[in-house]
Amino acid sequence: MRHFGHIAPEVRQRLFHQEPCEFTADSSARLLSVALGATLYSPATRPRLADDIVKQTGRGVVSMVLCLEDSIGDEDVVDAEENLVRQFTDLAGREGMDPPLLFIRVRTPEQIPDLVRRLGPAARLLSGFVMPKFTEERGIPFLEALGTAESASGRRLFAMPVLESPELLYRESRVDTLEGISRAVDKYRERVLALRLGVTDFCSSYGLRRAPDMTAYDVQVVASVIADVVNMMGRADGTGFTVTGPVWEYFRVQERMFKPQLRRSPFLEGQAEELREALIEHAMDGLLREITLDQANGLQGKTCIHPSHVLPVHALSVVSHEEFSDAHDILRPERGGGGVLKSAYTNKMNEVKPHRAWAERTLLRAEVFGVANEDIGFVELLAAGIPE
C-alpha cells in the first residue's frame, strides 16, 4: 500500500517531487506509526463491512479501526464480534485484496485473545488492537492480553492505547496518570504503535462539545491536556511515541456563526473555487485548521469518523518542497558540527542543531507521504485525490 496510491501514476508524477513510498503491514513500527495517517473508524456491526473496507481502500484509506466500543450499543457486542469474524473471513478469501492496516477497538482485555482465536487464519489481516480509556492500572491487562494473542497467533500485533480517561483530564491527577501511562507503554514499547487522544471523552467530562467553527485548541481545558500529553509522551529524544490528532465530528453544517477560515487566493490560483465552496459547506475549513494545529502541536495523523475527512489529512501531511529542502540541508553530513545557514528559499534561518529533530521527522514524513513538486500546494493535492 502507499499514500495517494489510488490516483493514476501520471498524476502522481505531476504532483510529487518524491512520491510516497510503498509499505506493508510488516514494515517497521517507526514507519507505520507515521503512515497511519487518517485512521477511519467504523462500527463493527456494519453488515457489509468487508465491502466497505475494499471501497475505502480504493479511495486512499490506509488504516481503519473496527469498533466494538463506544460506537455500538452494549446489547450489540456479541453480534458485532460474530460479524467481525465473518467479515474478516470474507475479506481473507478475496484474491488479490491488499487491505489497509486493520485494528479492532475492544472493550475488555479478554476480547483480544478470544477474537484472535476465533479469527483463525483470517487473523493475518489484523494489525492490532485499540485499547480504550487507557491508564496504567487499566492498560496493563490489555497489553498483557495482546502479548498472549501475539504468541498464540505467531504474528506481530500492535497496541494503540486511547488516552481519554477523566484521571488524565483532571488537573490534580494528570501528572500521576501520565507518569503511570508512561511506565506502562515504555514496558511494552515494541508493541505500542501510537497513542490516540479521545477528545470527545475529555469534553464529556465537562458537558462540552466544540462547534464546527472551533477546534480542539479553542477549548482550553482540552488544549491543556493535549499539551501535557505531547510534553511527556511525544518527545523527540527517543523516549516519545507518535501521538495522533483527535477526531473531527462534523461533515455538514447548515448554519455558521463565523466567517469561513479558508482564504480564496490558493483556490483561485488553482482554479478550484468550487472545491473551496464544497469544503466550507461540509465544515472542512474547521477540519483543515485543526489538522494544521495538530501538526504545529506535535501530533501526527488523525482519528476520522467520515470518509470525506481522510483526503484532507493526507493532503496536509505531504511535505512541501520548501520543507524538504530545509530538512535536507540541515541534515547534510558536513553540517554535523552545527551552525546557522540561510534556507535555499532565502526566507528563513535554519539552525542546524536545534532544527535537527524537526528535520529528521520531516524526512520520515516525506518518505511516507511524499514531497510535493515546487509548484504544487494543498489545493492541487486535494483536488487530484477526490474520486471522480
N, C-alpha and C positions, 0 to 999 in steps of 0.2 A: 504494500500500500504506500501511497505518498500523498501529501497535501497537494491540492489542485490537480490530482491525477484524473479527475473526471472531465477535465477540459482537454481539447484537442492538442496534440503535441506542437503543431504550428502556432497555436495561440500562446502556449506556454513559452515558446521560443521568443515570441514578440514581447511578452511581459517580463521575462526574467533574464537578468544578467547571470545568475546562478540558479538553476532550477532546484526545487526541493528534492531531497534525497529519497530513495526508497527505503522502507524499513518493514520489519515483520514483528509479530508478537514475541519473537525470540531475540530481538535486538537488545542492546544494553539498556539497563534501567535508566541511566543518565539521559540517553536519547529519548526513550519512551516517555519519561516524565514531562519533557517539553512537547513531544509530539502529540500528547493527548489533545491539545488544542481545545476546541469547543466540544465538551462531553455532553452528548444528548441523552437525557433521561426519558425513560418510557415505562409506564406501568406494566408489570409482568402479567397482567390479566388480559392484554390485548390478544384477541383470538387469532389474528394473522401476524403475529409478532415476527416470524421468520421472513415473511414477505416485506414487512416494514423495514427490517434490517437490510435486506437486499436493496430496497428502494433508496434508503438513506445513504447506503454505501455509494450508490450511483450518483448521489448528489454531493459527495465530498465529505461525508461524515467518516471520521477515523476512530472515534471512541464512543461507546454507548454504555449506559448503566440501565439495567433492567431491574425495576424497583419492586421489592416486596415490603417496603416500609410505609412511609407516610402517604405515598400516592395511591394506596389501596386501603380498603376498609379491613378492620380486624377479622370480620367474618369471611373475607375473601382469600386469606393467606393460603389455606390448604389447596384451593382450586388454582391459585396463582402458581404455587410450586409445581403442581401437576402440569399446568400449561407450559411452564418453563422447560420442563423435561421434554415434553412433546415437541416444542418449537426448536430446541437445540438439536434434537434427534433429526427433525425435518431438515434443518439447516446443514447438519453434518452430512446428510445424504445427497446434497446437491453438488454435482460435479462442477469443478472449476470455480466454486464460490470462494472468494477471499474476503472473509468478513472483517469488520473493524475490530478493534480491541474491545472485548465484551466483558463487562463486570456485572455482578449481581449485588444489589444492595439488600442486605439481610436485616432481620430484627434481632436475632439471638445468635450466640456463638454456635449453638448446636446445629443450626441450619447449614453451616459451612461444610463440615464433613458429610453430612447427610445428603446434601444436594450433589456434591461431587460424586458420591457413591451412586446415586440414582441416575446421574447423567451418563455414567459408564463411558464408552468410547467417545461420546459427544463432548466430554469434558475437555477434549483437546482444543475446542473453540473458546474456552474460558480463560481470561487473563487474570481474573482475581475477584476480590470482594470489596464492597464499600461498607464501612463499619460506622453505624450511626452513634451520635451523642457520645463521642469518644472522650474518655478521661483515663487516667492511669488505672483506676480500680475497675472500671467497666471495660476498658480496652484490652487489657492483658488476656482475658479469656478468649476474646475474638482472635488475637494474634496467635495464641496457642492452638486454637482450633484450626487456623489457617495452616500452621505447621503440620498438624495431623493430616489434614486433607492433602497437603502437598506431598507428604511421604507416601500416603496411600495411592495417590494418582500417578506419582512418578513424574510430575511436570511442575514447572515453576508457576507459582501463583502469587500475585501481588495484593497488598493491602492498600486501601485508600481510606484512612480514618476521616470522619467528618467532625470538625470542631464546631459544636453548636450548643453545648450544654450551658445552663444558667450559671454554673460554677465558674465557667470561663468568662462569662459576660460581667458578672458582679465584681465590682472593684475590690472588695475585701477578700475575695477568694481567687482572683485572677492569677496572680503570680504563682501561688502554690499549685494551682491547677495546671498552669503552663509548665511548671517545673516537673510535675508528675507526668504529663503527656510527653515531655522531652525525654524523660527516663525510659518510658515505655517504647517509644518509637526508635530511640537510639539502640536499645537492646535488640530490636528486630529490624535494624536499619536496612539490611539487604532485601527485606520483604516489603518495605514501605515505599510505594511508588510516588505518592503525592499526598499532601494534606489538603482537604477540601473545607471550605468555610460555609457554614449553614446560617447565612444572614437572616433568612426568613424566621428561623427559630429565635435568633437574637432579638429581632423586632417583636416577636410574640410575647417575650418576657415583659415588655413594657406596653403592650397593646398598640404597637406602632405598625404602620405599613407605608413604605415610601411611595410617593406618587410618581407617575411616569415622567414628570418634569424634574424629578430629583434622582440623585444617585445615592448609592450606599454611603458615600463620603459626605453627603449633606446631612445624614443622620448621625449626629456627633457621638452618641453612645455606641453606635456600630463602628464608626470610623476609628474610635479609640481602641477597640478590641482588635480590629484588623491591624492597626499599627503595632500593637503589642505582640500579636502572633508573628508578624513578619520580623519584629525586633528579636524575638527569642528563637524562632523556628526557621527563619528564612535567610540566615546569614550566609555570606559568600566565602567564609573561611574554611569550608569543608565540613562544618557541623550542621549546616542547614539542609532544608528539604524544599522541594518545589511546593509552593502554596498556590492553589488555584483561585480564580476570581469567583465571586458569588453569583447566584442565579439572578437573571433579569426576568421579571414576572409578566411583562406586558408584550402583547403582539398586535394590538389595535386600540386606538384611542379615539373616542367620539368627540371629546372637547378638551382643550388645553387652556391653562391659565397664562403661561409664559410664552414668549416668542420661541420659535424653533431654534435649536442650537447648532444647526448646520449652515456654514457660510455658503453663499451661492457661487462664489468665484471658481472653486475647484470643479464644480459640476458644469458650469458654463464652458470652462476650458475643455472639458471632456465631452461636451455636447450631451450631457446627461441630466438635464433639468427634470425630466420626468422621473428619473431614478430618485432624485432628491425629494420630490414631492411624495413618492411612494414610501420612502424611508420615514418621512415626517408623519405621514398618515398612519403608519404602523408602529409609531413610538420608537423608531430605530435611532432617532437623534439622541435620545436619552441613553440608549444602549451604547452607542458609539462613544459618547462622552464617558460612560462608566468604564468601558474597555480601556480607554486611554488612561483614565485614572488608576485602574487596576495595574497597568504596566508601570506607571510612574511610581506606584507604591510597592513594587516588588512582586506582584502577583503574575502568574502565567496561566494562560488558558482561561476557561470559564465553564461553569455549570449552565446548561441550556435546557429549557423545557419546551422549546418550539423550534422546528427545523429552520425557520427563517433567521434564527439568531446565529447559526453556525458560520455562514459565509462571512458576515461582518467580523467575527472573532478571528477567523483565519486571514482575512484580507489585512486587518490591522496588525497581524503577527508577522507579516512579511517584512524583512529587513530592507530598509531603503538603501539605495546606492550610496548615499552620503554616510549613513551609519556604518555600512560595510567598509567604506573607505577609511573612516576614522578608526574602527576596530582593527583593521588590518595594519594600519600604520603604527598604532600603539603597540601591537604585538610583534613587530619586526624583531628578529634576534639581536640586531645591533642596538636596539633600544633597551636592552636588558638592564642597563645601568640607570635608567630613569631619564629625567629631563622633561622639557616642555617643547612642543612643536606646534606650528600653525597647521590647521587642518588643510587637506587638499582642496576643500571648498572655500578656503580663506575666510571663514566666517566664525571661527571659534578657536579656543585653545584646547589642545589635547595634552594633558599632563600624564605622563606615561605610568608612573606608579599608582596614583590614585584612581586612574581610569582603567587599570588592567582588568580588574574583576568584571567591570561592565563590558569590556571588550571581549573577554572570554565567553560571557553569557550571550553576547550579541552574535558571535560567530557560531555558537551552538544553535541558536535560533535560526541563523542563516542557513545552516545545514539542513534543518528540519523544514522550514517554511520557505526557503529560497531568498534570493536577493533581487529586488526589482531593478529593471533597467533604469537608466538615469532619467528618462523622461516619463516614467510610469509611476503613478501615485495610487492612493487608495481607491479612487473612483474607478479607474480602469480595471483594477484587480477585482473589485466588487461586480462591475458590470459584466466582465468576462466569465465570472463564475456562476451567474444566475442561469438556471436551466431555461432553455427556450420552450 
